[in-house]
Amino acid sequence: MWAMSTSYEAGGRSAQKARTRAALVAAARDLVAAGLTPTVEDAAEAAAISRTTAYRYFPSKRALLLAAHPEMNATSMLSPNPPDDVADRLDSVVSNFSAMILDTETQQRTMLRLSLEIDPSERGDLPLRQGRAIGWITEALEELRGALSDEQFMQLVRSIRATIGIEAIVWLVDVAGLSRNDAVALTRWSAQALLQRATEIPPPVPS
């Protein structure tokens, strides 16, 4: 279905089609920011675009939400001139990732809810299931690859991922009652604590 959408957009009048697609994505993001889970019809109405046209770009709600997710274009969480120290690199990734989460918190919460509600066989297509944060953490920790086995390295990456992101923010704010600033501070501390511990005692590998 996604290929059909892409094929349509690759046809003639590409500039106009790009504007139409951008309008639908912007409308979807606005609706998500309002706490809604928009359908293709909802986005079409908000963007003043016909439903028939909207479905040519996004044949399903899932395809629309994938395009509207704020993480889709983020390829790295490191600055253009990242620090050399691995702890500083990790803190930069966690800080930047957390800032993005808070800037788009309503959208992130909607995608988290969606990831728990849809058919489990379809969850792998959602941004939260794509492992982008795993890639960002891995990039920060590359220097450690020689100090740990491949599996130990990945276990460290996974353990850090478990302490950051929208899932951690939701628990720390909604359940633990922390402010958002305090929640981010704790995730940064947790990531550093895990990194320090891994240099002393490597993480256990799966049995």
C-alpha positions, 0 to 999 in steps of 0.5 A, a space after each residue: 500500500 505504501 508503494 502505491 502511495 509513493 508511486 502516485 506521488 512520483 508521477 507528474 506535477 511533482 511540486 504540487 503533489 509535494 505541497 498536497 502531501 505536506 499539507 496532509 502531514 501538517 494537518 495530521 500533526 496538528 490533530 495529533 498535537 490536539 490529542 487526537 488519532 486522525 484518520 485519513 478523512 480527518 486530515 483531508 478535511 482539516 487540510 481542505 483536500 478531497 478524501 479521494 485525493 488524500 487516499 492517493 497519498 495515504 491509503 491507510 491511517 497507519 501510513 498517515 501517522 507514520 509520515 506524521 511522526 516527528 522522528 521520521 527525518 531524524 538520522 542522528 541525535 549528535 551535534 554536527 561537532 560531537 564531543 570525543 568522550 563517550 560519556 559526553 556523547 551519550 549525554 548529548 544523545 539523551 539530552 537531545 532525544 529528551 528535548 525532542 520528546 518534550 517538544 512533541 510530547 502529545 504526538 509521542 503519547 499518541 504514537 505510544 498509545 497506538 503502538 499498544 492498541 493495534 494488531 501486534 503483527 503491524 506494530 513493527 511498522 510504527 516509528 516506536 518499533 523501528 529502533 531509531 533510538 537504538 541507532 542513536 545510542 549505538 552511534 554515541 557508544 561506538 568507542 566501546 565496541 572493543 571493550 565489550 563483546 558484540 552481545 554485551 555492547 548491544 545489551 548496554 545499548 538496550 538497557 540505556 534505551 529502556 531508561 529514556 524515551 516517551 515510555 520513560 517520560 510517561 512513567 516518571 511524570 504520570 506515575 512517579 509524579 516528577 516534573 518533566 525537567 526532573 524526569 529528563 534529569 533522571 533519565 540522563 543520570 540513569 544512562 550515565 550510571 548504566 554506562 559507568 557500570 558497564 565499564 566495571 561489570 559488563 551487562 549479562 547476555 541473554 541465555 
